[in-house]
Amino acid sequence: MQIGSAIAVSFEKLAAERKQLVQQIAVSIKKLLLELNPVMDFLCKYTCFRCENVCCDAQHVFYNEVDLFFFVGLGVSLPPFQTRANGFQIRCSYWVRNFGCLLERIFRPYVCTWFICERQLEILNETFNNRQKNYLEQLFCTIRRARLLLCSVFAENTRWK
């Protein structure tokens, strides 16, 4: 991932206080994603491994720049490759039939951490009360805002404007 390497180099060039802010935001996002995990694991347990129309097949599921900012801010290795080897590959390289995704949720492209399909939405509506659903929506909103902040802080002093 050439862009990932460029992002890592840009991160190293940030002023110390900016670098620290990027790291703090990334850690906050990680905590929020980990809080989201039990709900998403519950929903996926009943749907993903059996699904015939996996969302992973969507051509628009890929690591974006903010995903890479997040990984760099956490100080973890960047993904070894994009979700597809080329523009013609339909199935995500990390998805395995009768199992699901091979990646730990926080290392997946962001869309993979929040997307809820129709069947999962049905399960969510059947299983969760309104207070739980509202909390879940607030969690999603907080993650989105933190990702926007991460992007703006990272891009402010780099070529990623």
C-alpha positions as semicolon CSV with decimal commas, in nm:
position;residue;x (nm);y (nm);z (nm)
1;M;0,000;0,000;0,000
2;Q;0,196;0,294;-0,127
3;I;-0,046;0,551;0,009
4;G;-0,014;0,393;0,354
5;S;0,361;0,435;0,347
6;A;0,320;0,800;0,246
7;I;0,076;0,855;0,533
8;A;0,319;0,696;0,779
9;V;0,598;0,926;0,656
10;S;0,367;1,229;0,683
11;F;0,276;1,129;1,039
12;E;0,643;1,119;1,138
13;K;0,681;1,476;1,006
14;L;0,402;1,613;1,225
15;A;0,490;1,838;1,517
16;A;0,503;1,649;1,847
17;E;0,177;1,799;1,980
18;R;-0,008;1,717;1,656
19;K;0,130;1,365;1,658
20;Q;0,015;1,321;2,018
21;L;-0,332;1,453;1,931
22;V;-0,360;1,209;1,639
23;Q;-0,259;0,926;1,875
24;Q;-0,514;1,032;2,139
25;I;-0,795;1,047;1,887
26;A;-0,697;0,707;1,743
27;V;-0,700;0,553;2,093
28;S;-1,043;0,708;2,157
29;I;-1,176;0,561;1,833
30;K;-1,033;0,222;1,925
31;K;-1,212;0,231;2,262
32;L;-1,539;0,323;2,092
33;L;-1,500;0,044;1,835
34;L;-1,425;-0,206;2,111
35;E;-1,742;-0,092;2,286
36;L;-1,931;-0,155;1,964
37;N;-1,781;-0,503;1,914
38;P;-2,021;-0,706;2,133
39;V;-2,325;-0,571;1,947
40;M;-2,173;-0,622;1,603
41;D;-2,041;-0,967;1,698
42;F;-2,390;-1,060;1,819
43;L;-2,549;-0,946;1,492
44;C;-2,281;-1,105;1,273
45;K;-2,297;-1,434;1,460
46;Y;-2,647;-1,492;1,325
47;T;-2,601;-1,357;0,975
48;C;-2,259;-1,310;0,815
49;F;-2,118;-1,661;0,788
50;R;-2,436;-1,790;0,620
51;C;-2,499;-1,489;0,400
52;E;-2,525;-1,543;0,025
53;N;-2,505;-1,171;-0,051
54;V;-2,222;-1,059;0,174
55;C;-2,171;-0,687;0,208
56;C;-1,799;-0,755;0,159
57;D;-1,876;-0,808;-0,210
58;A;-1,964;-0,443;-0,254
59;Q;-1,703;-0,279;-0,472
60;H;-1,694;0,020;-0,240
61;V;-1,552;-0,162;0,062
62;F;-1,188;-0,065;0,089
63;Y;-0,944;0,098;0,328
64;N;-0,970;0,474;0,295
65;E;-0,726;0,741;0,409
66;V;-0,893;0,787;0,747
67;D;-0,861;0,413;0,815
68;L;-0,489;0,449;0,750
69;F;-0,464;0,764;0,966
70;F;-0,628;0,558;1,243
71;F;-0,378;0,271;1,210
72;V;-0,081;0,509;1,201
73;G;-0,217;0,693;1,506
74;L;-0,247;0,364;1,693
75;G;0,107;0,270;1,599
76;V;-0,001;-0,060;1,445
77;S;0,111;-0,212;1,118
78;L;-0,077;-0,101;0,812
79;P;-0,277;-0,369;0,631
80;P;-0,050;-0,572;0,401
81;F;-0,286;-0,514;0,107
82;Q;-0,612;-0,348;0,010
83;T;-0,939;-0,546;0,039
84;R;-0,912;-0,644;-0,328
85;A;-0,604;-0,726;-0,526
86;N;-0,738;-0,539;-0,829
87;G;-1,043;-0,353;-0,951
88;F;-1,196;-0,670;-1,095
89;Q;-1,192;-0,882;-0,780
90;I;-1,546;-0,904;-0,641
91;R;-1,497;-1,077;-0,308
92;C;-1,298;-0,910;-0,031
93;S;-0,963;-1,084;0,022
94;Y;-1,025;-1,104;0,398
95;W;-1,366;-1,276;0,384
96;V;-1,393;-1,656;0,402
97;R;-1,711;-1,849;0,328
98;N;-1,872;-2,019;0,630
99;F;-1,652;-1,812;0,861
100;G;-1,675;-1,443;0,782
101;C;-1,401;-1,185;0,806
102;L;-1,052;-1,291;0,905
103;L;-0,967;-0,949;1,047
104;E;-1,025;-0,836;1,401
105;R;-1,300;-0,574;1,378
106;I;-1,080;-0,273;1,460
107;F;-0,846;-0,363;1,172
108;R;-1,122;-0,375;0,911
109;P;-1,214;-0,087;0,684
110;Y;-1,442;0,144;0,881
111;V;-1,751;0,063;0,673
112;C;-1,712;-0,298;0,791
113;T;-1,737;-0,191;1,154
114;W;-2,070;-0,015;1,131
115;F;-2,266;-0,152;0,836
116;I;-2,586;-0,327;0,944
117;C;-2,770;-0,522;0,675
118;E;-3,146;-0,567;0,657
119;R;-3,144;-0,900;0,842
120;Q;-2,922;-0,756;1,117
121;L;-3,154;-0,459;1,147
122;E;-3,445;-0,698;1,197
123;I;-3,252;-0,879;1,472
124;L;-3,156;-0,547;1,629
125;N;-3,520;-0,431;1,631
126;E;-3,641;-0,764;1,772
127;T;-3,373;-0,786;2,042
128;F;-3,281;-0,434;2,154
129;N;-3,501;-0,184;2,334
130;N;-3,521;0,182;2,229
131;R;-3,270;0,297;2,490
132;Q;-3,014;0,043;2,365
133;K;-3,075;0,140;2,002
134;N;-3,038;0,510;2,085
135;Y;-2,713;0,440;2,268
136;L;-2,587;0,243;1,969
137;E;-2,673;0,532;1,735
138;Q;-2,490;0,775;1,966
139;L;-2,189;0,545;1,962
140;F;-2,187;0,540;1,580
141;C;-2,218;0,921;1,571
142;T;-1,933;0,966;1,818
143;I;-1,708;0,738;1,612
144;R;-1,792;0,929;1,294
145;R;-1,716;1,264;1,460
146;A;-1,388;1,133;1,600
147;R;-1,287;1,007;1,255
148;L;-1,362;1,350;1,105
149;L;-1,153;1,512;1,377
150;L;-0,872;1,265;1,315
151;C;-0,877;1,348;0,947
152;S;-0,871;1,723;1,004
153;V;-0,595;1,712;1,266
154;F;-0,381;1,478;1,058
155;A;-0,435;1,665;0,734
156;E;-0,385;2,012;0,879
157;N;-0,006;2,002;0,852
158;T;0,049;1,736;0,590
159;R;-0,004;1,698;0,218
160;W;-0,333;1,510;0,291
161;K;-0,543;1,828;0,278
